[in-house]
Amino acid sequence: MMQNIFKNWNIMRLLRLAMGIVLVVEAVKSGVWILVAVGAVFTAMPVLNIGCCTAGSCSVPALRSKSRHDDVPYEEIK
């Protein structure tokens, strides 16, 4: 668990963390407490490195080749 928090930080993960923190701060300043909870979730996601794409559910499935290698009968022309 601790390895997941301290490793593999990239620019997108830092950007998600910054946006979550800004959301929490702005929600506290405006007094909209439901957004504080939403902001806490959005802040926890990059810290714990979790999200919808963690399990690969956002990836596009690979195209399966439908080409078959059937033997084609032919006649030799001389």
Stockholm file with secondary structure:
# STOCKHOLM 1.0

chainA/1-78         MMQNIFKNWNIMRLLRLAMGIVLVVEAVKSGVWILVAVGAVFTAMPVLNIGCCTAGSCSVPALRSKSRHDDVPYEEIK
#=GR chainA/1-78 SS CHHHHHSCCCHHHHHHHHHHHHHHHHHHHHTCHHHHHHHHHHHHHHHHTCSTTTTTTTSCCCCCCCCCCCCCCCCCCC
#=GC SS_cons        CHHHHHSCCCHHHHHHHHHHHHHHHHHHHHTCHHHHHHHHHHHHHHHHTCSTTTTTTTSCCCCCCCCCCCCCCCCCCC
//
